[in-house]
Amino acid sequence: MRTPRETWVEEGLRALAEGGVDAVRVESLAKALGVTKGGFYGYFADRDALLTEMLDTWERESVDDVLDRVEREGGDVLDKVRLAGQLTFAGDRLLPIDLAIRDWARRDQAVAERLRRVDNRRMQLLRDAISTFCPDPDEVEARSLLAFGAAIGSHLIAADHPGRTRAQVIARAGDLILNRPPSNPRYR
C-alpha cells in the first residue's frame, strides 16, 4: 500500500518543527515513516517540491483555516483576534512550524517572501480589529505590531515574571493592546 502524499508532507512538517529545514531529508522521512524513499518520488519531483508543498500546507493551516474557524465561531472582532492568536501561537501544531519557518526565512529569500505574505494577512486582521476602537492609523499600526510581536516574541523570551505566570502577563498585555479591561481578576 502506498504512503499517502499528505503523510509525506506531514512528516516533513514534523521534521521541520523539530530540527529545522536541514532535518527535512527524503531518506530520513522515509525511515521515520517505515517505508522506502521510492514512494516519495511518485508524488514529488524532488525535495524542493516537498518543501513547497509543506509551505503551502503551513500557509493554508495558519491563515486560511484559522480565519475560517474564527468566522465560524463568531464573537466580536476583538474576540476573533484573540482566537486567531490562540489557534496560531498557543498550540502544539502550528507554533513549532511557524517558528521553524521564521528561522528558515532568515536564510532563504523565497521563504522570507512567503512569511511576509502570511504575516501581512495576520497583521491586517489585527489592524481591522484595533481600528474598531482606535481612530488613529499610526496608533493602529503600532498596537498591531505590539500585539503581533508579543504573540511571537513571548515564545522566544526566557524571562521570569515574579508573582505572575507567563499566561497572566500575556493576557494582560493583550488586554492593554486591545484596550480591554483586565481579563484576569488579579489585575482588576
N, C-alpha and C positions, 0 to 999 in steps of 0.2 A: 504494500500500500504506500502510496506516495505521500510525503510530508507536505501538508498544505503551504501555499505561498505565505499566508498570514503567519504561520508558525515560524518561518524563517525571519520575517520582519519582526515579530515579537521577540524572538531570541536575540536578534540584532539590537533591539532597543534595550533589552535586559543587559546585554554585554556593554553597550554604550553607557548606560546608567552606572554600571558597576566599575568599569575600567577605562572609560573614555573611548574615543573613536579608534584608537590603536588596538583596542580589545576586540573590535568587530572584524574578525577574520573568518573566512569561509570554513577553513578546516576546524577552527575552534567551535564555531557554531554547529557544524555537523557532529562533532564529538559530543557537545552538550545535548544535542537532540537525539543522539544514539543512532545516527544514520550516516550514509556515505555522502560525500560532497557532490556526487554526480547529480542528485536530485535538485540541488541548488541551481545548477546550470540549465535545468528545464524551465526555470522561472526567470532567472536573471542572467544577463549577458556577462556581468562581472560584478565585483564588489561595489563599484561606483553606482551601479543600477540599484543595488540593495540599499546603499546609503541614501540615495534619492528617495526611494520608497519609504524608508524609515523617517526621513524628514517630512514627507507628505503625511504620513500617519500621525506624527507628532503635531504638525500644524493643524490637521483636522481635529484631533482629540483635544488639543489645548486651546483652540479658539472656537471652531465651528460647533463642536459637540458641547463645549462649556456654555457658549451663548445660547444654543438650543435648549439646554436644560434650564438655564437661568430664565428664559422666556416661559417655559412650561411651568416652572414653579411659581412665577409671578412675584408679587410684592412691589413695594415702591422701588424707585430707581436706585436708592442707596442700598436697600436690601439686596438688589440684584448684583451690585458691585461687590458687596461682601461675599455673596455666594460664589461669584466668579473667582474671587481671590482664594476662597477656601478650596474650591474644586481644583484650582491650578497649583497653588503653592502650599497646601497643607496635607496633601495626600501622599501615599506611598508610591503611586504610579507616575504621575506627571512631574512632580518636583524633581526627582533624581534625573529624569531625562532632560528636563529643562536646564538644570544646572550643567549637565554634561554638554548640552548643545551650546550653552554660553561659553564654556571652555573651548570647545571645538571652533566656535566662531572667531575666537581670538587669532586663530591660525589659518582660517580658510575664508576667503572673501565671499564666496558664493553662499556659504553657511551664514556669514555675517549679514548678508543681504536678506536671506530668509528670516533670520532672527529679527532684523529691523522691521520687516513686514508684519510679523506676528506681534512684536512689541507695539508697533503703531496701532494695530487693531485694539490691543489691550488698553493703550493709553486713551484711545478715542472713547472707549466705554467709560473710563474714569472722567474724562472731560465732560461727556454728556451728563453724567451723574452729578458732578460737582457744580456744573453750570446751573443746575436746578435751584441752588441756594446761594450761589455766588455770581454776581453780575460782572465782576472784573476779570477780563480774559487773562491778564497777567497772573492774577491770583489763582484762577482756574488751572492754568498750566503749572504753576508752582505746586499747588496742592496735589495735582495729578502725579507729578514727578515724585513728590514726597511719598505718596501712597504706594506707587509702584516700587520706588526704592526701598521702602520698608518691607514690602512683600518679598522682594528678592533678597535684600541685604540681611534681613533677620536670620536667614539660613547660613549666612557667612560670618556672622559676628558671634564670638565666643564669650562675650562679657556676661557677668552675673548681674542680677537686678535685686539688690538686697531688700528682703522683705516682700518681694513680689515674684511671681512666676513670669517666665517669658511670655506665656499666653496672655497674662493680665496686662503686661506692658504693651504688647502688640495690639490688643483690643483697645486700650486707652489711646494709643497713637492713632488708630483708625477712627476712633470717636472724634479726636481733635481735628484730624484732617477732613473728615466728613461733616464736621460742625454739628455733632450729635452730643446729647448729654451722655455722661459715662454709662456704659453698658454693664460695668461691674460695680456692685454696691460699695466696694472698698473705696472707690473714687468719687462717690457722691458727697 
